[in-house]
Amino acid sequence: MTKGTRIPRPPVVVVVGHIDHGKSSLLDYIRKTSVVETEAGGITQHIGAYQVDYATGRGQRKTITFLDTPGHEAFCGIRQRGAAAADIAILAVSAEDGVKPQTLEAWNVIKKLGMPFVVAITKIDKPNANIDNTKKSLGENEIYVEGWGGDVPCVPISSVTGTGIPELLDMIILVAELADLTTDPNIPATGIVIESDLDARSGIAATVLIKDGSLFSGSFALSGKAFAPVRYIEDFQGKKIDLATASMPARILGWNAVPQCGLTFSVVSDKKEAEKLIRQYRDTENNSPSKSDLLTHTATINPDPNIPATEIDLDAKNKKIVVFPLIIKADAIGSLEAVIHELTKINDDRVRLKIISASIGEINENDIKQASGDPNTLVLGFNVKPDKKAASIIERNPTKVMSFNIIYDLVSFVRESFQAKIPKEYMEESLGILKVIAVFSKEKDRQIIGGKVESGSMATGNDIRIIRREAKLGSGKIRELQEKKIRVQEVASGHECGAMIEAKIEIAPGDKIECVRTVEVNTKQ
């Protein structure tokens, strides 16, 4: 192919940074839509891919593709895929907070990929905003911006007032021109899979980003061991299109299996060629199981790949561990990865989370039937709910099913649920010791004694232990206390008193009476 067949293509820009540092607000302002409000809890939980038309300061019309990725730590996999698919990064850093953990994570990915990037100092309209302190914070983490000992472009912006955003977009166009981004529109499309999900109408769907070439209806798309006849293409707004070109996000419906997120995809002219390439792909893998095998719509995932599922129950029996079975459903592979990632971080030696299955799509009849075999099984939905058949079965045969649209609510619920199943542990706490001086009367199981409190205190209603020569003989309860022949509720250390003790063991002078109470051991981790 000669250089002359290639033409400029729009830049693909990923916006990365720490949670709540204004990434979605920036895109919301640029697109003049409501990205933020459509996301649960005001956070982004998928890769969002959008294209915008922009008039530069030089009066040129330019197209930019933006990828919006989650800032939450749980969505690390999605962020890294977004970065790998992009040409240029915007590293969003709050003028209030400076550099934070996900800022550094994003910076490390940018360095690893050798990707050109621009720093956007966000939230400069806030009362506590300090641009110089933010630049200093960046420098302390070896991110040296222009004017502060480095050459990284840096633009202060406000997504509330719009200040700095035109300059930021102009900078993106300039960086893109220097990167010399091109495509050949006459070749079949190649690119990367950035998300997979289960469409209620058309089965398995995948969002792809085209890096080169063109995607036409009537061709065949393949990625790893999955392929799809390209009959229906959607653009980023969900509109049906017949052609998608370089730098465009596109949604392809009708895959035979869930494409692995992060894998490349390509396009061929017919099904035979697609099947041939899939066979070659399988041969190169030597038939070894891969992540794409596991994350199919019938996947079963063990949270710890080093512990076979069959060993979980045996281990639990030997160590008296509570096994907590889970069936997890999510709307997309990225969501499923994030849920698994967060759940496997739960560290408690008393419980073992046993993930029976983890898959994408609505909670269905098979999920409920699978859960019904064990009353302890919990079915979790993330951004999905039970379908009609499943809901009908749940009404007739109650099964524990919970749906969430914020990942940390889901994790908190699981943590609280398994803690409720862990058997409570108790211990006796010593409140005080009395030495018996005399026994005045005995009647059935009630005895009147006199003695002196040596430590702590004695109180009416306390449980007691009777101790003779360091040995515990039995137990009982204080029914009444008198000090100087006056009935009292409590007697302190150093005081003498009389006591009515309820106990089956016969108390003798010289015995010690220990007041105790039973308390729950706080074993929460």
C-alpha positions as CSV (number, residue, x, y, z in Angstrom):
1,M,0.0,0.0,0.0
2,T,1.4,3.4,-0.9
3,K,1.5,6.3,1.5
4,G,-0.8,8.2,-0.8
5,T,-3.7,6.0,0.0
6,R,-3.8,7.1,3.6
7,I,-5.7,10.1,4.8
8,P,-5.9,11.9,8.2
9,R,-8.2,10.4,10.7
10,P,-9.8,11.9,13.9
11,P,-7.9,11.5,17.1
12,V,-9.2,9.1,19.7
13,V,-8.9,10.7,23.1
14,V,-9.3,9.0,26.5
15,V,-10.1,11.1,29.6
16,V,-8.5,9.5,32.6
17,G,-7.9,10.5,36.2
18,H,-9.1,10.0,39.8
19,I,-12.7,9.6,40.8
20,D,-14.7,12.8,41.0
21,H,-12.0,14.8,39.2
22,G,-14.4,16.0,36.6
23,K,-13.9,13.6,33.7
24,S,-17.6,13.1,32.9
25,S,-18.4,16.8,33.6
26,L,-15.8,17.7,31.0
27,L,-17.3,15.5,28.3
28,D,-20.8,16.6,29.3
29,Y,-19.8,20.2,28.7
30,I,-18.2,19.4,25.4
31,R,-21.1,17.4,24.1
32,K,-23.8,19.6,25.7
33,T,-25.7,16.5,26.8
34,S,-26.3,14.9,30.2
35,V,-23.7,12.2,30.5
36,V,-23.4,12.6,34.2
37,E,-27.1,12.2,35.0
38,T,-27.4,9.0,33.1
39,E,-24.8,7.2,35.2
40,A,-25.8,5.7,38.6
41,G,-24.5,7.7,41.5
42,G,-23.1,10.3,39.1
43,I,-20.2,8.0,38.1
44,T,-19.2,6.4,34.8
45,Q,-19.4,2.6,35.0
46,H,-18.7,1.7,31.3
47,I,-16.5,3.0,28.6
48,G,-18.5,5.7,26.9
49,A,-17.4,6.5,23.3
50,Y,-18.6,9.7,21.7
51,Q,-17.7,11.8,18.7
52,V,-17.9,15.6,18.6
53,D,-17.6,18.1,15.8
54,Y,-15.4,21.0,16.9
55,A,-14.6,24.4,15.3
56,T,-11.0,25.2,16.1
57,G,-9.6,28.6,16.9
58,R,-8.4,28.7,13.3
59,G,-12.0,28.2,12.0
60,Q,-11.5,24.5,10.9
61,R,-14.1,21.8,11.5
62,K,-12.5,18.8,13.3
63,T,-13.9,15.6,14.6
64,I,-12.7,14.2,17.9
65,T,-13.6,10.8,19.4
66,F,-13.7,10.8,23.2
67,L,-13.6,7.7,25.5
68,D,-14.9,8.3,29.0
69,T,-13.7,5.6,31.5
70,P,-14.6,5.1,35.2
71,G,-12.4,6.6,37.8
72,H,-13.4,4.1,40.5
73,E,-10.6,1.7,41.5
74,A,-12.9,-1.2,40.8
75,F,-12.9,-0.4,37.1
76,C,-9.2,-0.7,36.5
77,G,-9.6,-3.2,33.6
78,I,-12.0,-0.8,31.8
79,R,-9.7,2.1,32.2
80,Q,-6.7,0.2,30.9
81,R,-8.7,-0.9,27.8
82,G,-9.8,2.7,27.2
83,A,-6.2,3.9,27.3
84,A,-5.0,1.2,25.0
85,A,-7.6,2.1,22.4
86,A,-6.8,5.8,22.4
87,D,-4.3,7.9,20.6
88,I,-4.1,10.8,23.1
89,A,-4.9,11.0,26.8
90,I,-6.4,13.9,28.8
91,L,-5.2,13.4,32.4
92,A,-7.8,15.2,34.5
93,V,-6.5,16.5,37.9
94,S,-8.6,18.5,40.3
95,A,-7.4,21.9,41.2
96,E,-8.7,21.2,44.7
97,D,-7.2,17.8,45.3
98,G,-4.1,17.5,43.2
99,V,-2.6,14.1,42.4
100,K,-4.6,11.1,43.8
101,P,-4.2,7.3,43.6
102,Q,-6.1,6.8,40.3
103,T,-4.2,9.8,38.8
104,L,-1.0,7.9,39.3
105,E,-2.5,4.7,38.0
106,A,-3.6,6.5,34.8
107,W,-0.1,8.2,34.5
108,N,1.6,4.8,34.7
109,V,-0.6,3.4,32.0
110,I,0.1,6.5,29.8
111,K,3.9,6.0,30.4
112,K,3.7,2.3,29.6
113,L,1.9,3.0,26.3
114,G,4.1,5.9,25.4
115,M,1.0,7.9,24.7
116,P,0.9,11.6,24.0
117,F,-1.1,13.4,26.7
118,V,-2.4,16.7,27.9
119,V,-3.0,17.6,31.6
120,A,-6.4,19.3,32.3
121,I,-6.5,21.0,35.7
122,T,-10.2,20.8,36.4
123,K,-12.6,22.5,38.8
124,I,-10.7,25.9,38.7
125,D,-14.0,27.6,39.5
126,K,-14.1,26.0,43.0
127,P,-13.3,28.2,46.1
128,N,-10.4,26.0,47.2
129,A,-8.9,25.6,43.7
130,N,-5.2,26.3,43.5
131,I,-3.6,25.8,40.0
132,D,0.0,26.4,41.2
133,N,-0.3,23.9,44.0
134,T,-1.8,21.4,41.5
135,K,1.2,21.9,39.2
136,K,3.5,21.5,42.2
137,S,1.7,18.2,43.1
138,L,2.1,17.0,39.5
139,G,5.9,17.8,39.6
140,E,6.3,15.9,42.9
141,N,5.0,12.9,41.1
142,E,7.3,13.4,38.1
143,I,4.7,14.8,35.8
144,Y,6.4,18.0,34.7
145,V,4.1,20.5,32.9
146,E,5.0,23.5,30.7
147,G,6.3,26.3,32.8
148,W,7.2,24.0,35.7
149,G,10.3,22.3,34.4
150,G,8.7,20.1,31.7
151,D,7.0,20.1,28.3
152,V,3.7,18.4,29.1
153,P,0.9,20.6,27.8
154,C,-1.3,21.8,30.7
155,V,-4.7,23.6,30.4
156,P,-6.7,24.8,33.4
157,I,-10.4,24.4,32.8
158,S,-13.9,24.7,34.4
159,S,-16.7,22.4,33.2
160,V,-19.1,24.8,34.9
161,T,-18.2,28.0,33.2
162,G,-16.4,26.5,30.1
163,T,-13.2,28.4,30.8
164,G,-10.2,26.8,29.1
165,I,-12.2,24.1,27.2
166,P,-11.7,25.7,23.8
167,E,-8.0,25.9,24.5
168,L,-7.9,22.3,25.6
169,L,-9.6,21.1,22.4
170,D,-7.2,23.2,20.3
171,M,-4.3,21.6,22.2
172,I,-5.8,18.1,21.4
173,I,-5.9,18.9,17.7
174,L,-2.3,20.2,17.8
175,V,-1.1,17.1,19.5
176,A,-3.0,14.9,17.0
177,E,-1.4,16.7,14.0
178,L,2.0,16.1,15.5
179,A,1.1,12.4,15.9
180,D,0.3,12.1,12.2
181,L,-2.8,9.9,12.6
182,T,-3.9,8.3,9.3
183,T,-6.1,5.6,7.9
184,D,-6.8,3.8,4.6
185,P,-10.6,3.9,4.1
186,N,-10.4,1.3,1.3
187,I,-9.2,-1.6,3.6
188,P,-11.3,-3.8,5.9
189,A,-11.6,-2.4,9.4
190,T,-9.4,-3.4,12.3
191,G,-9.6,-2.1,15.8
192,I,-10.1,-3.1,19.4
193,V,-13.1,-4.4,21.4
194,I,-13.8,-2.0,24.3
195,E,-16.9,-3.5,25.7
196,S,-19.3,-6.6,25.4
197,D,-22.8,-7.0,26.6
198,L,-26.0,-9.1,26.0
199,D,-28.6,-7.2,24.0
200,A,-32.2,-8.3,24.8
201,R,-33.1,-8.0,21.1
202,S,-30.1,-9.4,19.2
203,G,-28.1,-11.4,21.7
204,I,-24.4,-10.7,22.2
205,A,-23.2,-7.3,21.2
206,A,-19.8,-5.7,21.3
207,T,-18.7,-2.1,21.2
208,V,-15.6,-1.7,19.0
209,L,-13.3,1.2,18.2
210,I,-12.1,1.2,14.6
211,K,-8.4,2.1,14.4
212,D,-8.0,1.7,10.6
213,G,-10.0,0.9,7.5
214,S,-13.8,0.8,7.1
215,L,-16.6,-1.5,8.5
216,F,-19.4,-2.3,6.1
217,S,-22.6,-4.1,6.5
218,G,-22.4,-7.6,4.9
219,S,-18.9,-8.4,6.0
220,F,-17.8,-10.7,8.9
221,A,-16.2,-9.4,12.1
222,L,-14.0,-11.6,14.2
223,S,-12.2,-11.3,17.5
224,G,-10.4,-14.2,19.1
225,K,-12.8,-17.1,18.9
226,A,-15.9,-15.0,18.4
227,F,-17.3,-13.8,15.1
228,A,-20.4,-11.9,13.9
229,P,-22.0,-11.4,10.5
230,V,-22.1,-7.6,10.3
231,R,-25.8,-7.1,9.5
232,Y,-26.5,-4.3,12.0
233,I,-24.1,-1.6,13.0
234,E,-25.0,1.2,15.5
235,D,-23.1,4.4,16.0
236,F,-22.4,5.9,19.5
237,Q,-25.9,7.4,19.6
238,G,-27.6,4.0,18.9
239,K,-28.5,4.9,15.3
240,K,-28.3,2.2,12.6
241,I,-25.6,2.9,10.1
242,D,-24.2,1.0,7.1
243,L,-20.6,2.2,7.3
244,A,-18.2,3.0,10.1
245,T,-14.8,4.5,9.5
246,A,-11.6,5.0,11.4
247,S,-11.8,6.4,14.9
248,M,-15.5,5.7,15.1
249,P,-17.0,3.8,18.0
250,A,-19.4,1.2,16.6
251,R,-21.7,-1.4,18.1
252,I,-21.8,-4.8,16.3
253,L,-24.7,-7.1,17.1
254,G,-25.2,-10.8,16.7
255,W,-21.9,-12.4,17.9
256,N,-21.7,-16.2,18.3
257,A,-19.8,-15.7,21.6
258,V,-18.8,-12.9,23.9
259,P,-15.7,-11.1,22.4
260,Q,-13.0,-10.6,25.0
261,C,-12.6,-7.0,25.9
262,G,-9.2,-5.6,25.0
263,L,-8.7,-8.0,22.1
264,T,-8.3,-6.7,18.5
265,F,-11.0,-7.3,16.0
266,S,-10.8,-7.5,12.2
267,V,-13.2,-7.8,9.3
268,V,-13.2,-10.4,6.5
269,S,-15.5,-10.8,3.5
270,D,-17.2,-14.1,4.3
271,K,-18.0,-16.7,7.0
272,K,-15.6,-19.4,5.7
273,E,-12.6,-17.0,6.0
274,A,-13.8,-16.0,9.5
275,E,-14.0,-19.6,10.6
276,K,-10.6,-20.4,9.1
277,L,-9.0,-17.5,11.0
278,I,-10.7,-18.6,14.2
279,R,-9.3,-22.1,13.8
280,Q,-5.8,-20.6,13.4
281,Y,-6.3,-18.5,16.5
282,R,-7.3,-21.6,18.5
283,D,-4.3,-23.5,17.2
284,T,-1.9,-20.7,18.3
285,E,-3.4,-20.9,21.8
286,N,-2.8,-24.7,21.8
287,N,-6.4,-25.1,23.0
288,S,-5.5,-23.6,26.4
289,P,-8.3,-21.9,28.3
290,S,-8.3,-18.2,28.1
291,K,-10.2,-15.3,29.6
292,S,-12.4,-15.2,26.6
293,D,-13.5,-18.8,27.3
294,L,-14.4,-17.9,30.9
295,L,-16.2,-14.7,30.2
296,T,-18.9,-16.1,27.8
297,H,-22.6,-15.8,28.5
298,T,-22.5,-19.2,30.2
299,A,-19.3,-18.5,32.1
300,T,-18.3,-19.9,35.5
301,I,-15.6,-18.0,37.2
302,N,-13.8,-19.0,40.4
303,P,-12.6,-15.9,42.3
304,D,-9.3,-17.6,43.1
305,P,-8.0,-19.5,40.1
306,N,-5.5,-21.4,42.3
307,I,-8.3,-23.0,44.3
308,P,-10.6,-25.4,42.4
309,A,-14.3,-24.9,43.2
310,T,-14.5,-28.5,44.5
311,E,-11.8,-27.8,47.1
312,I,-13.6,-24.8,48.5
313,D,-16.3,-26.9,50.3
314,L,-13.7,-29.4,51.6
315,D,-11.5,-26.6,52.9
316,A,-14.5,-25.1,54.6
317,K,-15.4,-28.3,56.3
318,N,-11.9,-28.8,57.6
319,K,-11.5,-25.2,58.9
320,K,-15.2,-24.5,59.8
321,I,-15.4,-21.8,57.2
322,V,-18.7,-20.4,56.1
323,V,-19.2,-20.9,52.4
324,F,-21.2,-18.1,50.8
325,P,-22.4,-19.2,47.3
326,L,-23.0,-16.4,44.7
327,I,-24.4,-16.2,41.2
328,I,-23.5,-12.9,39.6
329,K,-25.1,-11.3,36.5
330,A,-24.1,-8.0,34.9
331,D,-25.0,-5.9,31.9
332,A,-21.5,-6.0,30.4
333,I,-18.2,-7.8,30.6
334,G,-16.5,-4.7,32.0
335,S,-19.1,-4.5,34.8
336,L,-18.6,-8.2,35.5
337,E,-14.9,-7.8,35.8
338,A,-15.3,-4.9,38.2
339,V,-17.7,-6.9,40.4
340,I,-15.4,-9.9,40.5
341,H,-12.4,-7.7,41.2
342,E,-14.1,-6.0,44.2
343,L,-15.5,-9.2,45.7
344,T,-12.2,-11.1,45.6
345,K,-10.7,-8.2,47.6
346,I,-12.9,-9.1,50.6
347,N,-10.5,-10.6,53.1
348,D,-12.0,-12.6,55.9
349,D,-10.6,-15.9,57.1
350,R,-14.0,-17.0,58.4
351,V,-15.8,-17.0,55.0
352,R,-15.2,-18.2,51.5
353,L,-17.1,-16.5,48.7
354,K,-17.9,-19.3,46.2
355,I,-18.8,-17.8,42.8
356,I,-21.0,-20.5,41.2
357,S,-21.3,-18.6,38.0
358,A,-20.7,-15.1,36.6
359,S,-22.2,-14.0,33.3
360,I,-23.7,-11.2,31.4
361,G,-27.4,-10.6,30.7
362,E,-30.6,-10.4,32.7
363,I,-31.2,-12.7,35.7
364,N,-32.9,-15.6,34.0
365,E,-34.8,-18.9,34.8
366,N,-31.6,-21.0,34.8
367,D,-30.0,-18.6,37.3
368,I,-32.9,-19.0,39.7
369,K,-33.1,-22.8,39.2
370,Q,-29.3,-23.0,39.9
371,A,-29.7,-21.0,43.1
372,S,-32.7,-23.0,44.3
373,G,-30.5,-26.0,45.0
374,D,-28.9,-24.3,48.0
375,P,-31.0,-21.9,50.1
376,N,-27.9,-20.0,51.1
377,T,-27.1,-19.0,47.4
378,L,-27.4,-15.3,46.7
379,V,-28.2,-14.1,43.1
380,L,-26.6,-10.7,42.5
381,G,-27.5,-8.4,39.5
382,F,-25.4,-5.4,38.5
383,N,-27.2,-3.1,36.2
384,V,-29.6,-6.0,35.4
385,K,-32.8,-7.4,36.9
386,P,-34.8,-10.7,36.7
387,D,-36.6,-11.2,33.4
388,K,-40.3,-12.1,33.4
389,K,-39.8,-15.9,33.7
390,A,-37.3,-15.5,36.5
391,A,-39.5,-13.0,38.3
392,S,-42.4,-15.4,38.1
393,I,-40.4,-18.2,39.6
394,I,-39.1,-16.0,42.4
395,E,-42.7,-15.1,43.4
396,R,-43.6,-18.8,43.7
397,N,-40.3,-20.0,45.2
398,P,-38.6,-17.2,47.1
399,T,-34.9,-16.9,46.2
400,K,-32.6,-14.3,47.5
401,V,-32.1,-12.0,44.5
402,M,-30.7,-8.5,44.7
403,S,-30.0,-5.9,42.0
404,F,-27.7,-2.9,42.2
405,N,-26.5,-0.1,39.9
406,I,-23.6,1.1,42.1
407,I,-20.8,-1.4,42.6
408,Y,-19.9,-0.4,46.2
409,D,-23.6,-0.8,47.3
410,L,-23.3,-4.4,45.9
411,V,-20.1,-5.1,47.7
412,S,-21.3,-3.7,51.0
413,F,-24.5,-5.8,50.8
414,V,-22.4,-9.0,50.2
415,R,-20.1,-8.1,53.1
416,E,-23.1,-7.5,55.5
417,S,-24.8,-10.7,54.3
418,F,-22.0,-13.1,54.9
419,Q,-21.2,-11.4,58.3
420,A,-24.8,-12.2,59.3
421,K,-24.2,-15.9,58.5
422,I,-21.0,-16.2,60.5
423,P,-21.7,-17.9,63.9
424,K,-21.3,-15.4,66.7
425,E,-18.5,-15.9,69.2
426,Y,-18.9,-15.1,72.9
427,M,-16.5,-14.8,75.9
428,E,-16.9,-14.2,79.6
429,E,-15.7,-10.9,81.0
430,S,-14.8,-10.7,84.7
431,L,-16.5,-7.8,86.6
432,G,-15.3,-8.4,90.1
433,I,-14.3,-10.9,92.8
434,L,-15.7,-11.4,96.3
435,K,-14.1,-13.5,99.0
436,V,-16.6,-15.5,101.1
437,I,-16.1,-14.9,104.8
438,A,-19.3,-16.6,106.2
439,V,-22.3,-18.6,105.1
440,F,-25.4,-17.5,107.1
441,S,-28.1,-19.7,105.7
442,K,-28.9,-22.3,103.0
443,E,-32.4,-23.0,101.7
444,K,-32.8,-25.2,98.5
445,D,-30.7,-23.4,95.9
446,R,-30.5,-20.0,97.7
447,Q,-27.7,-19.1,100.1
448,I,-27.1,-16.0,102.2
449,I,-23.4,-15.3,102.5
450,G,-21.1,-12.5,103.8
451,G,-17.8,-11.4,102.2
452,K,-15.5,-8.7,101.0
453,V,-15.2,-7.4,97.4
454,E,-11.5,-7.8,96.5
455,S,-11.6,-6.3,93.0
456,G,-14.0,-4.8,90.6
457,S,-17.6,-4.7,91.9
458,M,-20.6,-6.9,92.6
459,A,-24.1,-6.0,91.3
460,T,-27.5,-7.4,91.7
461,G,-28.5,-9.6,88.8
462,N,-24.9,-10.5,87.8
463,D,-24.0,-14.0,86.8
464,I,-21.4,-15.6,89.0
465,R,-18.8,-18.4,89.0
466,I,-18.0,-20.2,92.3
467,I,-14.2,-20.8,92.7
468,R,-12.6,-23.0,95.3
469,R,-8.8,-23.5,95.3
470,E,-8.5,-21.9,91.8
471,A,-11.1,-24.4,90.4
472,K,-14.5,-23.4,89.0
473,L,-17.1,-25.4,90.8
474,G,-20.3,-24.1,89.3
475,S,-22.3,-21.0,88.4
476,G,-25.2,-19.0,89.8
477,K,-26.6,-15.5,90.1
478,I,-26.7,-12.7,92.6
479,R,-30.3,-12.1,93.7
480,E,-29.8,-9.5,96.3
481,L,-27.0,-7.4,97.9
482,Q,-26.9,-5.6,101.2
483,E,-24.3,-3.2,102.6
484,K,-24.6,-2.3,106.3
485,K,-28.0,-4.0,106.3
486,I,-29.2,-1.7,103.5
487,R,-30.3,-3.2,100.2
488,V,-28.1,-1.9,97.4
489,Q,-27.7,-2.5,93.7
490,E,-23.9,-2.6,93.6
491,V,-20.9,-3.0,96.0
492,A,-17.5,-1.6,95.1
493,S,-14.0,-3.0,95.7
494,G,-12.9,-3.0,99.3
495,H,-16.4,-3.0,100.8
496,E,-18.0,-5.8,102.8
497,C,-21.5,-6.9,102.0
498,G,-24.1,-9.6,102.4
499,A,-25.5,-11.4,99.3
500,M,-28.3,-13.8,98.4
501,I,-26.8,-16.2,95.9
502,E,-28.8,-18.5,93.7
503,A,-26.7,-21.6,93.0
504,K,-26.9,-25.4,93.2
505,I,-23.3,-25.7,94.4
506,E,-23.0,-25.3,98.2
507,I,-20.8,-22.3,99.0
508,A,-18.2,-22.5,101.8
509,P,-16.1,-19.9,103.7
510,G,-12.9,-19.2,101.8
511,D,-14.6,-19.6,98.4
512,K,-14.4,-16.8,95.9
513,I,-17.4,-15.5,93.9
514,E,-16.5,-14.1,90.5
515,C,-19.1,-11.8,88.8
516,V,-19.0,-12.3,85.0
517,R,-21.0,-11.2,82.0
518,T,-21.1,-12.8,78.6
519,V,-20.1,-10.5,75.7
520,E,-20.0,-11.0,72.0
521,V,-16.5,-11.1,70.6
522,N,-16.0,-8.4,67.9
523,T,-14.6,-10.5,65.1
524,K,-15.6,-8.2,62.2
525,Q,-12.7,-7.6,59.8
